[in-house]
Amino acid sequence: EKYINQEGDNQKSFLTEINNVIVDRSSVLIVRVDLSYAVESLSDVTINVFDLHIQRLRRALKDKNGCFKHLLTFGLALEHGATKGFHAHLMLVYNSSKIQNDVYYGFEVIDKWREITMTNDGCIGIGFNVNLNKKKYKKKGTLGIGEISRDSAVQHANALRVAEYLVRPEKYSQMMLIKLGVKNTFTKGKYKPHGRKYQTHYKQKQLSFSTRTFADEKILLDADLA
């Protein structure tokens, strides 16, 4: 129950963060990647190894250099599954006036993960670039990644659904990490608004949605294997 309450708080906080950054900018560029390990190396990736790699990733996100240079905010969810082992879901929100190629930046982030997970025997980290599937999500009307406009209620709502998925309180794979002793399964950035109050062309209440609807649509779940 304590875990669910904490994740519920994380969800509200992160959704507020993403909503604020979208409303504060004319548009943003959202990149989603899933970071994990090669199957053959799973037995070597202990919780301590995973923690070390995540610490390095968080430090890189904070420093905002290289592929994170124009980052506005982010959400990082850690999980553990029976077949996939330790892995992370990362949602990145970039300044779209500085960069435009979301797919390219997705691969750059994966390359950074490969660099972080390099060992004496080679790289053990792998990644999945969710932005490669934008056409499929657009066809379904569920596209919430890539360039998101402040003036599009649909894009805005879909982006919030993507954010919601990272911190769903009932996710079993996050509960498993808690049992393994990981206290902080979610980290987010700290966006600093312009201070100007922009108005959207639609009412904010239009953005309401249910978690179940989002789960049923399976938005961005391609790489989320247990």
HUWOVEN-V138846 format. One record per pair of residues at least 24 apart in sequence whose C-alpha atoms are under 7 Angstrom apart, sorted by the first residue. I is the first residue (numbers start at 0). GAP is how many residues later the second one is. Records with the same first field share a line. If there is no record, write none. Layout:
I->GAP + GAP
//
This chain:
3->165 + 166
6->160 + 161 + 162
7->161
9->157
10->153 + 156 + 157
13->174
14->145 + 148 + 149
16->174
17->142
20->170 + 172
21->128
22->127 + 175
23->169 + 170 + 174
24->125
25->123 + 124
26->69 + 120 + 121 + 122 + 123
27->65 + 66 + 67 + 68 + 119 + 120 + 121
28->64 + 65 + 66 + 67 + 73 + 117 + 118 + 119
29->62 + 63 + 64 + 115 + 116 + 117
30->60 + 61 + 62 + 71 + 75 + 100 + 114 + 115
31->58 + 59 + 60 + 74 + 97 + 98 + 99
32->56 + 57 + 58 + 73 + 94 + 95 + 96 + 97
33->54 + 55 + 56 + 93 + 94 + 95 + 189
34->52 + 53 + 54 + 91 + 92 + 93
35->50 + 51 + 52 + 89 + 90 + 91
36->87 + 88 + 89
37->86 + 87 + 88
40->83
41->43
49->36
52->63 + 64
55->60
66->38 + 41 + 42
69->24 + 25 + 28
70->24
71->119
72->116 + 117 + 118
73->114 + 115
74->112 + 113 + 114
75->110 + 111 + 112
76->89 + 90 + 108 + 109 + 110
77->96 + 107 + 108
78->94 + 95 + 98
79->93 + 94 + 96 + 97
80->92 + 145
81->144
82->143
83->141 + 142
88->77
101->29 + 44
102->28 + 29
127->95
129->90
141->77
149->50
150->49 + 50
152->49 + 54
156->50
160->53
172->53
//
